[in-house]
Amino acid sequence: MPIPTENTENTENTESAESAESATDDGYDLRHHGDAEVGDGLTDLAVNVRTGTPPPWLKERVIASLDGLAAYPDGRAARHAVAVRHGRPSDEILLTSGAAEAFVLLARAFAPRRAVVVHPQFTEPEAALRDAGHPVERVVLDAADGFRLEASAVPEDADFVVLGNPTNPTSVLHPAAGIAGLARPGRTLVVDEAFMDAVPGERESLAGCRDLPGLVVLRSLTKTWGLAGLRIGYVLADRGRIAGLARCQPLWPVSTPALAAAVACSEPAALAEAERAAAAVAEDRAYLTARLGEFAEVTVAGPARGPFLLIRLAGAAEVRERLRGLGFAVRRADTFPGLGPDWLRLAVRDGRTTDRFVVALAKALTG
């Protein structure tokens, strides 16, 4: 049963001064991300960006936009494209420099009396709230219960609630009806759907929902389309909240190439390609899950629905280092509140990569 908490188990001390500065009192490094695990020559299973991206047609669209760099960015076409994609008016769309910027804007635009973050999940929302001076409470979901969300675990008087769907790092896809049950008048409900386009049919998405009070949905184009270096995402919410968030943005926050990408990735052909990619990810995830089932030492959290898996095994930190020596980067998961040193996150890759990884994992487990 998940319970509200402000104190969770300690994790190992982080290795760098930067990590120590970003760690919370209970030891969780909220600013550690998968890119810190990647290195030259390593097969990347630490970052949840689809391999082989951006596709050539998207590169061409971005390159073509460079002819317009002399002019200030104009986001109207991109907002319209996103609005059409989700069936909403343009004034319910805010384009951002990646979804991560949206967390900072939310922390600046709102002054919650009681902010609650549902963990384990992406740590930037909590980090942004703390940086803005807001106390944060945690609702920590239970691994034994499949990290399943129970609305009753969220305090009734919480006026700002954040959760991910599908959730990073657990890969759990929460039912939309359950999330909708968290909406209240006077409450801002933030749903991070950064990986929703990796779910076939985007089932359980609330991106097109306009009748839930206080609902704010965040989307990212960086994962499926390989645009992490370009930084493009957006917020879907009622026009009042969008206007409030926009007032916290600097002028021209999204570049012309990023705006071109937003238009391109919202078009029907792109959406069809994303759907095919989501189906392929589902097959590759099933294969990775089956191969991991060959190891009695490994427990896979699930059912998983995102483009990554959360696994548990004794001595995960040592195994992670051995895997590096064998050519594979995986994501430590003890930096996520609610998880400890026995957890790792694996990005889903194609079957051949999985087969190579399984060979390396067998060696890493035997020391």
Secondary structure, 3 states (H helix, E strand, C coil): CCEEECCCCCCCCCCCHHHHHHECCCCCECCCCHHHHCCCCCEEECCCCCCCCCCHHHHHHHHHHHHHCCCCCCCHHHHHHHHHHHCCCHHHEEEECCHHHHHHHHHHHCCCCCEEEEECCCCHHHHHHHHCCCCEEEEECCHHHCCCCCHHHCCCCCCEEEEECCCCCCCCCCCHHHHHCCCCCCCEEEEECCCHHHCHHHCCCCCCCCCCCCEEEEEECHHHHCCCCCCCEEEECCHHHHHHHHCCCCCCCCCHHHHHHHHHHCCHHHHHHHHHHHHHHHHHHHHHHHHHCCCCCCEECCCCCCCEEEEECCCHHHHHHHHHHCCEEEEECCCCCCCCCCEEEEECCCHHHHHHHHHHHHHHHCC
